[in-house]
Amino acid sequence: MKSCKSCGGTCKDLGGGNFKCSFCGAVYSAADFETAATVVSTRAQNVSNQNGVDIFESTVGGVLEISWRSGRSIFSGSGLLITRDGYGITNAHVVLDGREAVGAVDVNIAGQRTTARVIGVGSVAGSGEDYRGDDLALIKLSSVPTKATVLEFEDFSNVRTGEPVFVIGNSLGHGTCITRGIVSDRRRTVDGRPRIMTDCATNGGNSGGPVFNERGKVIGVHVAAAMLTESEHADGMKYEIPSDIVIDFIRKYLPYFG
């Protein structure tokens, strides 16, 4: 099975060495896939896979614990540091108070506390709003600890269904932890939007946090769990916003990112 290099959808064999994506309609020749396979193979030879201990120790310094207060309520989420000067990514719904973005949030990163202001938000499914993209928000930290780690994104064309992945985030707002799973589906459409599906254990507070592959690179941003009812989650069906969509969102505000 061949996957579309633009959207990740399944490509149908048209015969004569030509293929067409069933999702977005992009057309490829057999040579296109041979080139892609060579690139992936070369990258695989040049990087070594890491275990959970390595992933956690090398990346936890770039994971954000986010919280803010409204009256007596405390809201929490996760995020990731994407630039040395303090830009970070989280979910839009983590930093929205109703339909408005909060002015500032508290952030814990690399064992130090700081604050961050919300630069811009995308849209949240079901909100009726369409700002500048998906359920994502760009924030700017007021200060960055010297021990903080800038996290790197994986080229989404390298992501494969079945590969091991790790989620690091502020689960239930109780502090950062790591869980492990696999990519259950690299590109699934949910409410009209592309998602990665994984089976990693996540809870409230993981929203906006990074999902890593075995090379310690971010393949997506956690956004939600599949729901059976308003109060019941589907078992082992968690959704993440793919890295290519996250990068597109960032570049709307930071055109030269990456």
N, C-alpha and C positions, 0 to 999 in steps of 0.2 A: 504494500500500500504506500502510495506517495502522498505527501502532505504539501499543501500550498505554501509557498514561501512568503506570501503576503498576509494571509489570514489564518493559516494553519489547518484549513479545511481539507477534506479528502478529495483527491484528484481522480477523475474518471479517465480511463484509458480510451482515447478516441481512435486508436490504431495509427499505424504509420509513424510510431514514435512520438506522438503528440498526446498531451494530457490537458484536461480542463478541470478547474476547481469547481466542485458542486456547490460551494458556498458563495464565492464572490465572482466566479466566472473567468478568473485569470487562466491564460493558456500557456503551457510550457512544452518544451521539447525534451526528449530523453537526455540530451546533453546538459540541460539545466540541472537535472537531478544528480547527474554524475559529478558535476563540479561541486555541488553542495555536499555530496557524500565525501568527496576528497577533503574538503575544508573541515568537516566535522571530524573525520578520521585523524587529520593532522593535529587538530586541537586536542583530541583525546590523548594523543601520544605526548603532547607537550605539557599537560597538566595532570596532577595526581589527585585522585579522589581522597576525601578526608572522612574521618568518622565523626560522630556526634560531639565528642570532646573537642576535637580540632575546630569544628564549625563554631561551636559556642564560644570558645576562647578567642578565636580570631575575629569574630563579628559582633559579640555582645556589646562592645564599646561603641557600636553605631546604632544600637536599638534604643528607641525613645520610649520612656514611660510618660504618658500624657495624662493630665488631670485638670479639672476646673470645677468651680463651685457655682451653684445657682441656688440661693437661699440655703436651705439645710441639705440639699442634695449634692452629691459628689459624682461627677462623671469621669470615666477613665477610658483610655485607649492606648494604642501603641503607634509607633512610627519608625522612620529610619532616616539617618543622616545621609545626605547625598552630596554635600559640598563642604570643603574645609571652612568656608566662611559662614556656615551655619544654616544653610537651607535644608529643610526636611520635608518628608512626605508622610501623610496619614490619610485616613478616610475623611471625606467631607462630613459624614454624619457624626464623627467624633468631635468636631469643632463647631457644630451648629446648635444654636439655642432656638428651637423652633425652626423658623426659616431664615434666621439671620446668623451669620458667623459671629462667634464670640470674639471680643477684642484681643484677648491674650489667654494663654494657657500656661500651666506649670509643667515643666519638663525635668525628668531625671535622666541623665545620660552619663555613662562611664563613672557612676558613683557620685556625681555632683548634680546639684539642683540649679536650674536656671528658669527663664521664662521664654516664651516664644509668641510672636504675633502672627495672626493669620494673614497671609498675602493674597490668597485666592482659593476659591472652592469650585469644584465641578458640580455635578448634579447627583441627586439621590433618587433611586428608583421609587416611583410612586409619589414623588413630591410635586410633580407638575412643573418643576423648574428645569431649565436646561442652560446652565451657565457656560462652562468651557470644557465639558467632557464628562468623565465618569465620576463615581463616588470617591473622589480624591481631593485632597487639599494640600496646598503648598504653605509651609510655615517657615519663619525665620527666627532662629534662636538668638537671644540677646548676647550670649557668650558660648564659646565652645571649649570644653576642657581639653587640655593638651593630650590626654590619653584617649580621647574620642577617636573612633574609627569611621572613615568615610566608606560606605558600602558601595559595591559595584554591581551593576546589572548584567545579567546573562543575555546574550543574543537569543531571542525567543525561538528562532529557527532551530536551536540546538536542544530545546526541551522535548522530551519523549515520554509518551504514556508508559507508566510502569517504573520510571526511575525513582530512586529514593529522594525524599525531600525532608527538610527540617523547618519547623515554625518556631520563631523566637518572639516572645511578646509578653505583655503585662496581663497575663490571664487573670480574669476576675478582679483586676486592679490590685492584686496581692503581691505584685512584683514579677520580675522577668524570669521566665522559665523556657525550656526547650522541649518540643515534642517531635516525634518522627513519624513518617508515613511514606506514601508513594503518590505519584501523579496518577489519579484514577482516570482522568480524561484531560488531555492537554488543551482542548478547545471545545467547550460546551456553551451553547447559547442559553442564557438565563435572563428572562424578562427582556429579550431582544438584544442582550449585550453578551460579548464573548467572555468566558470565564475559564480558568483552570479549575478542575475539580480534584481535590485531594482527600485523603482519609485521616489527615493529622488531627489529633485531639486539640480542639480550641474552645474557648469560652468567651463570654463578654469580657472586654478588655483587650482581647487579641486584635480587635478591629484596627486596621491601618498598619499592622506589623508586617515585617518581611518574611517571605518564604524562600529558603535557600536550597540550592542543589548541592551535590556532594563536593563541588569545587568552591563552595562558600560564596557563590554569586546569587544575587536576588533574581528569582524567576517570576515573582509576583508579589502583590500586596493583598493580605487577607481582608476579606470584606464581609462574609456572611456564612451562615450554615443553611443548608436546605431545610425547609419547614414542611412538616406534615399538617400541622394545625397552627393556630396563633400562639400556642404555648409549647408545642412539641417539635423538636428538631429531628430530622431524618438521621439515622445512625451512619456515621462515616462518610457524610457528603458535605464537604466544606468547599467554599468557593473563594477564588483569588482573582484579582485583576491582573492580567498578563503583563509582563515587563515591557513589551513593546507599546502597549497602551499607556502605561505609566510614563514612559519616556516621552511619548507624544504630548502628554499633558504637561510635563515639566517644561518642554521646549516652547510652550505657548507663553510662558513667563520668563524662561531663561533660554533664549534661542540658541545659544552656543553650548548648551549642556551636552556633555559626552563627546 
